[in-house]
Amino acid sequence: MRAMKSLLPLLLATSCAAAASQTPNFVLAMADDQGAGDMAYCGHPALKTPHFDTLAREGLRLDRFYAAAPVCSPTRGSVMTGRTPNRFGCFKWGYTLRPQEITVAEALRPAGYTTGHFGKWHLGSMRADSPTCPGQSGFDSWFSSPNFFEIDPWMSRDGKAIQTTGEGSEVIVDAALEFIRAAAKAGRPFLAVVWFGSPHAPHIGTGPDLALYEKQPEKIRHFLAEITAMDRAMGKLRQGLRSAGVADNTLLWYCSDNGAIPQGSTGGLRGKKGDIWEGGLRVPGLIEWPAKIRSPRTSAVPCGTWDIYPTLLDLAGAKSPHPMPLDGISLAPLIEGKMDARPRPMGFWDYTIQGLATKSTELLQTLAREQASGNTRPAAEAEPIPPAQLRSDYPTDSFPGHAAWTDGQWKLHRIQGKKDAITWELYNLADDPTESQDIASAQPARTAQMRSELESWLHSVASSLNGRDY
């Protein structure tokens, strides 16, 4: 018995180490303004994206992957929370998280994860005392920018403003790999969020990348060059995971934050960035996880950015310390090849409100000057949370803007126009992927059913917006 007791700590340590070795690592990579057709593997006639093409060829390619919103900050908020962004008032670009939200980083840390954010944040201030900075949103390490960035970008390293040297996409991948190598050396499972600032305008390509597109118009050249630079950085990231010995058990998930901009390609879909039409929401979706995805697959199951949160928690065996209504579902069965249809619809709601400017370089240079002088202003004074985000008196019987409800191949639009007039349009995306033939009048029963479901969901979102979940 005494011998058995003396062996117990060793047995427990061995068991814990074995369990930790089976815990998956997560890397969440996201582009800024890359449309569904902005990939060579999607048939773009000019783009060079060899690393993305390899990822699409070897992993799980999601051909109906959606951003939760047609613009950046809201979609990023959906990744952090698993919730449609209007639930916490992140209506448009420049809005933030609410401090009460439980992020994916906060939910994974109790399960033993070390967490890091690298690149574009656009969900709050880069000041360390802000309740919506990465450091107070669950990230142990952060090397982040308030918004998009280009060459030699200013960044915030754990709250300290610094200027870096190099092409922006590679700068953040280098920082992420430093974090990943440290986690691997410590034997810790990790969450690394790598959010690029490309190919957001202004487009600034570098020499070798521009040389690939000499025959393209000048504005298009720089746009395409930014995507190729981001592709190269993704190749460096994938190789870095392999060099660190963690690639096999790391789920790498890549997507974009909204549909294509005018210089880009929606792949022929209707609309663009800012629209609830497919072209404003459909984005590239790629997953690599060599330990689980052993042969390449392509899926047309509808899924989106809000599914990332519940999927990661499911795979990690983690639970949110304060569960709230989620709009996403776990895609673990899809990753395992056991899901051929989405079990519940997806809702979208582009709220009618103006976005807020977030000038990365200006904000970080101001912070750097304050820090150098030793007189750093509190975030609540310098960069407060937008007042519209903290209100709790929004009406629950009116839903300004454009909303949509997607159920399999069917998509119903609720379009609120001038003088609050509302029109309803129904499309069969299987037969009409460009949403050109409204068949609401020909499908009255289906339209009525989907309208009822969408209105019920909108009421739920408005309830959350008014703070009922906290």
C-alpha positions in Angstrom: 0.0 0.0 0.0 2.8 2.4 1.0 4.6 1.7 -2.4 1.3 2.3 -4.2 0.9 5.7 -2.4 4.5 6.7 -3.2 3.7 6.0 -6.9 0.4 8.0 -6.9 1.9 11.4 -7.6 3.9 10.0 -10.5 0.9 8.2 -11.9 -1.2 11.4 -11.6 1.5 13.5 -13.2 1.8 11.0 -16.1 -2.0 11.0 -16.5 -2.2 14.8 -16.6 0.7 15.0 -19.1 -1.0 12.5 -21.3 -4.3 14.4 -21.1 -2.6 17.7 -21.9 -0.9 16.1 -24.9 -4.3 15.2 -26.3 -5.8 18.7 -25.7 -5.9 20.5 -29.1 -4.2 23.8 -29.7 -6.1 26.5 -31.6 -5.0 29.1 -34.1 -7.7 31.5 -35.4 -6.5 33.5 -38.5 -8.6 36.1 -40.2 -8.2 38.4 -43.1 -9.6 42.0 -43.3 -11.8 42.5 -46.3 -11.1 39.3 -48.3 -14.1 38.3 -50.4 -15.3 34.8 -51.2 -13.6 34.9 -54.7 -10.3 36.5 -53.5 -8.4 33.2 -53.7 -6.6 31.4 -56.5 -8.2 28.1 -55.5 -11.6 29.8 -56.0 -10.8 30.6 -59.6 -9.5 34.1 -59.4 -7.8 34.8 -62.8 -4.8 36.7 -61.4 -4.2 36.0 -57.7 -1.3 34.0 -56.5 -2.1 32.3 -53.2 0.0 29.1 -53.2 -0.2 28.5 -49.4 -3.9 29.1 -49.2 -4.3 26.8 -52.2 -2.3 24.0 -50.3 -4.4 24.5 -47.2 -7.6 24.2 -49.3 -6.3 21.1 -51.0 -5.1 19.3 -47.9 -7.6 20.4 -45.2 -11.4 21.0 -44.8 -12.6 23.6 -47.3 -15.9 25.3 -46.2 -17.6 26.7 -49.3 -20.6 28.2 -47.5 -18.8 30.0 -44.7 -20.3 33.3 -43.6 -19.1 36.3 -41.6 -21.6 37.1 -38.9 -21.9 40.7 -40.3 -21.0 42.5 -43.5 -18.3 44.6 -41.8 -15.3 44.1 -39.5 -15.8 44.8 -35.8 -19.1 43.0 -35.5 -17.8 39.8 -37.1 -14.7 39.8 -34.9 -17.0 40.2 -31.9 -18.9 37.1 -33.1 -15.7 35.1 -33.0 -15.0 36.2 -29.5 -18.4 35.4 -28.2 -20.3 32.9 -30.4 -23.1 35.5 -30.5 -24.5 37.7 -33.2 -22.9 41.1 -32.6 -26.1 43.1 -32.1 -26.6 41.1 -28.9 -23.9 43.2 -27.3 -24.2 46.4 -29.3 -21.3 45.9 -31.7 -23.4 47.3 -34.6 -20.7 48.5 -37.0 -17.0 49.2 -37.4 -15.4 50.9 -34.4 -17.8 49.5 -31.8 -16.4 47.3 -29.1 -17.1 44.3 -27.0 -19.2 44.9 -23.9 -17.1 44.1 -20.7 -19.8 41.6 -19.6 -19.3 39.3 -22.5 -17.3 36.1 -21.9 -14.8 35.7 -24.7 -13.5 32.5 -26.1 -10.1 33.3 -24.5 -11.8 33.8 -21.1 -13.6 30.5 -21.5 -10.5 28.5 -22.5 -8.2 29.8 -19.8 -9.8 27.8 -16.9 -9.2 24.7 -19.1 -5.5 25.3 -19.0 -5.0 27.3 -22.1 -2.5 30.1 -22.5 -4.0 32.7 -24.8 -2.5 35.3 -27.2 -3.9 37.9 -29.6 -1.8 39.2 -32.6 -2.8 41.8 -35.1 -6.1 43.7 -35.7 -8.3 43.9 -32.7 -10.9 46.6 -33.5 -13.0 45.6 -30.5 -11.8 48.2 -28.1 -8.8 50.3 -26.9 -5.2 49.3 -26.9 -4.8 50.9 -23.4 -4.1 48.3 -20.8 -6.7 49.7 -18.4 -9.5 49.5 -20.9 -12.1 46.8 -20.1 -12.3 46.0 -23.8 -8.6 45.7 -24.6 -7.3 42.2 -25.4 -5.6 41.9 -22.0 -8.9 42.4 -20.1 -10.7 40.2 -22.6 -8.9 37.0 -21.7 -5.6 37.2 -23.5 -2.4 36.5 -21.5 -0.2 38.1 -24.3 -1.2 40.6 -26.9 0.6 42.3 -29.8 -2.3 44.2 -31.3 -3.5 47.1 -33.3 -6.7 49.1 -32.9 -7.6 48.6 -36.5 -6.0 47.7 -39.8 -2.2 48.3 -40.4 0.3 48.3 -43.2 4.1 48.5 -43.5 6.2 49.1 -40.4 3.0 49.1 -38.2 2.5 50.6 -34.8 1.4 47.9 -32.4 0.5 47.6 -28.7 2.5 45.0 -26.8 0.6 44.2 -23.7 -0.5 47.9 -23.6 2.8 49.5 -24.5 2.8 51.3 -27.9 5.8 50.5 -30.1 6.6 50.8 -33.8 7.7 47.7 -35.7 9.6 47.1 -38.9 8.4 45.0 -41.8 5.4 43.9 -43.8 2.4 43.9 -41.5 1.2 40.4 -42.0 4.7 38.9 -41.4 5.2 41.2 -38.3 2.2 39.7 -36.5 3.0 36.1 -37.6 6.5 36.5 -36.2 5.0 37.6 -32.9 2.5 34.8 -32.9 5.1 32.2 -33.5 7.2 33.5 -30.6 4.2 32.9 -28.4 3.5 29.5 -29.9 7.1 28.3 -29.4 7.0 29.4 -25.8 3.7 27.6 -25.2 5.0 24.4 -26.9 8.2 24.5 -24.8 6.1 24.9 -21.6 3.8 22.0 -22.6 0.7 24.3 -22.5 -2.2 24.1 -24.9 -2.7 27.5 -26.6 -5.1 29.7 -28.3 -3.4 32.1 -30.8 -5.7 34.6 -32.5 -3.9 36.0 -35.6 -5.9 38.7 -37.2 -4.4 40.3 -40.3 -4.8 43.9 -41.4 -4.9 43.0 -45.1 -6.2 43.5 -47.7 -8.0 46.5 -46.2 -7.4 49.8 -48.0 -5.1 51.7 -48.4 -3.4 49.0 -50.3 0.4 49.0 -50.1 2.2 46.1 -51.8 5.9 45.5 -51.6 8.3 45.0 -54.5 8.4 41.2 -55.0 4.7 40.9 -54.6 3.9 43.8 -56.9 6.1 42.3 -59.6 3.7 39.3 -59.8 1.0 41.7 -61.0 2.7 44.0 -63.5 -0.1 43.7 -66.0 -2.8 44.7 -63.5 -4.1 48.2 -63.0 -2.2 50.1 -60.3 -4.9 50.0 -57.6 -5.6 46.3 -58.3 -1.9 45.5 -58.2 -1.4 46.7 -54.6 -4.6 44.9 -53.5 -3.5 41.6 -55.0 0.0 42.1 -53.6 -1.4 42.5 -50.1 -3.2 39.2 -50.4 -0.1 37.4 -51.7 1.9 38.9 -48.8 -0.7 37.6 -46.4 -0.6 34.2 -48.1 3.2 34.1 -47.6 2.7 34.9 -43.9 0.2 32.1 -43.6 2.8 29.8 -45.1 5.3 30.9 -42.5 2.7 30.3 -39.8 2.0 26.8 -41.0 5.7 26.0 -41.2 6.3 27.5 -37.8 3.7 25.2 -36.3 5.5 22.2 -37.8 8.9 23.5 -36.6 7.5 23.8 -33.1 6.3 20.2 -33.2 2.7 21.2 -32.6 1.1 21.2 -36.1 -0.4 17.7 -35.8 -2.6 18.6 -32.9 -3.3 22.2 -33.8 -6.6 23.3 -35.3 -5.9 26.1 -37.7 -9.0 28.0 -38.8 -8.9 30.7 -41.5 -11.6 33.1 -42.7 -12.3 36.7 -43.5 -14.3 39.3 -41.6 -16.7 40.3 -44.4 -17.3 40.0 -48.1 -15.4 41.6 -50.9 -14.6 45.3 -51.4 -14.9 46.8 -54.9 -11.3 45.8 -55.9 -12.0 42.2 -54.8 -14.2 39.4 -55.9 -17.4 38.0 -54.4 -17.1 35.0 -56.8 -20.2 36.3 -58.7 -22.5 36.7 -55.7 -24.8 39.7 -55.2 -23.6 42.6 -53.1 -20.3 43.4 -51.4 -18.9 44.5 -48.1 -21.6 46.3 -46.1 -24.5 44.2 -47.6 -26.5 41.4 -46.2 -26.6 39.9 -49.6 -24.4 36.8 -50.1 -21.5 38.8 -51.5 -21.3 40.9 -48.3 -21.3 37.8 -46.0 -19.7 34.9 -47.8 -16.0 34.5 -47.2 -13.2 32.0 -47.5 -13.3 29.3 -44.8 -10.5 26.8 -44.3 -9.7 24.4 -41.4 -6.5 22.3 -41.0 -6.1 19.8 -38.2 -3.8 16.9 -39.3 -4.6 14.7 -36.3 -8.3 14.8 -37.1 -8.6 15.8 -40.8 -6.5 13.1 -42.4 -7.9 13.4 -45.9 -9.0 16.6 -47.8 -12.7 17.4 -47.8 -15.0 20.1 -49.1 -18.3 21.0 -47.3 -21.3 23.0 -48.4 -22.9 23.0 -45.0 -23.7 26.6 -44.0 -21.6 27.8 -41.1 -20.0 31.0 -39.9 -17.8 32.9 -37.5 -20.1 32.6 -34.5 -19.6 28.8 -34.7 -16.0 29.1 -33.8 -16.6 29.8 -30.1 -18.8 26.8 -29.4 -16.7 24.5 -31.5 -13.5 25.4 -29.7 -15.1 25.0 -26.3 -16.6 21.7 -27.3 -13.2 20.4 -28.6 -11.4 21.6 -25.5 -14.0 20.2 -23.0 -14.4 23.8 -21.7 -17.5 25.6 -20.5 -18.2 29.3 -20.2 -18.3 30.5 -16.6 -21.5 32.5 -17.4 -23.4 30.8 -20.3 -25.4 33.2 -22.5 -27.6 32.6 -25.5 -25.3 31.6 -28.4 -26.1 31.9 -32.1 -23.3 29.5 -33.1 -23.2 25.8 -32.9 -20.3 23.3 -32.5 -18.9 22.2 -35.8 -17.1 19.3 -34.2 -19.3 16.8 -36.0 -18.6 18.6 -39.3 -14.8 18.4 -38.6 -15.3 14.7 -37.9 -17.2 14.2 -41.2 -20.5 13.5 -39.4 -22.5 16.6 -40.3 -24.2 16.9 -43.7 -26.7 19.6 -42.8 -26.9 22.5 -40.3 -29.3 21.6 -37.5 -30.6 25.2 -37.1 -30.9 28.4 -39.2 -28.6 31.4 -39.1 -29.7 35.0 -38.6 -28.1 38.3 -39.8 -29.0 41.8 -38.8 -27.3 44.9 -40.2 -28.5 47.6 -37.8 -29.0 51.1 -39.1 -26.3 53.2 -37.4 -23.1 54.9 -38.5 -19.7 53.2 -37.9 -17.0 54.9 -35.9 -13.5 55.8 -37.1 -10.6 54.0 -35.5 -7.2 55.4 -36.7 -4.6 52.9 -35.6 -1.4 54.8 -36.2 -2.8 58.0 -34.7 -4.2 56.3 -31.6 -1.0 54.4 -30.9 1.3 57.3 -31.6 -0.7 59.4 -29.1 -0.4 56.5 -26.5 3.3 56.3 -27.1 3.7 60.1 -26.5 1.7 59.8 -23.3 3.7 56.8 -22.1 7.0 58.5 -22.9 6.0 61.5 -20.8 4.8 59.4 -17.9 1.3 60.9 -18.1 -0.9 58.3 -19.6 -4.6 59.2 -19.6 -7.1 56.6 -18.4 -8.9 54.7 -21.2 -12.3 55.8 -20.0 -11.3 59.4 -20.8 -9.1 58.8 -23.9 -11.1 56.1 -25.7 -14.4 55.4 -24.0 -16.8 52.7 -25.0 -19.4 54.1 -27.4 -22.5 55.3 -25.5 -24.8 53.5 -28.0 -23.2 50.2 -27.0 -24.1 50.6 -23.4 -27.7 51.6 -23.7 -30.4 49.2 -22.4 -33.5 50.9 -23.7 -33.6 49.8 -27.3 -37.1 49.0 -28.6 -38.0 45.4 -28.9 -40.8 45.9 -31.5 -38.8 47.5 -34.3 -35.6 46.3 -35.9 -34.1 49.0 -38.1 -32.0 47.9 -41.0 -31.6 44.8 -43.2 -32.0 41.4 -41.6 -32.0 37.9 -43.1 -32.7 34.3 -42.1 -30.8 31.4 -43.8 -32.2 27.9 -43.4 -30.3 25.4 -45.6 -30.8 26.5 -49.2 -33.4 29.1 -48.3 -32.8 32.7 -47.4 -35.4 35.2 -46.4 -34.7 39.0 -46.4 -36.4 41.5 -44.2 -35.6 44.9 -45.7 -36.6 48.0 -43.9 -36.7 51.0 -46.2 -37.6 54.6 -46.0 -40.5 55.5 -43.7 -40.0 52.1 -42.0 -41.7 50.3 -44.9 -40.7 46.6 -44.7 -40.4 44.2 -47.7 -39.8 40.5 -47.6 -37.9 38.6 -50.2 -37.2 34.8 -50.4 -34.4 33.1 -52.4 -33.5 29.5 -53.1 -29.7 29.7 -53.0 -29.3 26.2 -54.5 -31.1 27.3 -57.7 -30.3 31.0 -57.5 -27.0 31.7 -55.7 -26.9 35.3 -57.0 -30.3 36.1 -55.3 -31.8 37.4 -58.4 -35.3 35.7 -58.4 -37.5 36.7 -55.5 -39.9 33.8 -54.9 -41.7 34.9 -51.7 -45.1 35.2 -53.4 -44.6 31.7 -54.9 -43.7 30.2 -51.5 -46.2 31.8 -49.1 -46.1 29.0 -46.5 -42.3 28.9 -46.4 -42.1 32.7 -46.3 -44.6 32.9 -43.4 -42.7 30.2 -41.4 -39.3 31.7 -41.9 -40.7 35.2 -41.2 -42.0 34.0 -37.9 -38.7 32.4 -37.0 -36.7 35.5 -38.0 -39.0 37.9 -36.0 -38.6 35.6 -33.0 -34.9 35.7 -33.3 -34.8 39.5 -33.7 -36.8 39.8 -30.4 -34.2 37.6 -28.7 -31.4 39.7 -30.0 -33.1 42.9 -28.9 -33.6 41.4 -25.4 -29.8 40.6 -25.2 -29.0 44.1 -26.5 -30.9 45.5 -23.6 -28.8 43.5 -21.1 -31.2 40.7 -20.3 -28.3 38.1 -20.5 -26.1 39.6 -17.8 
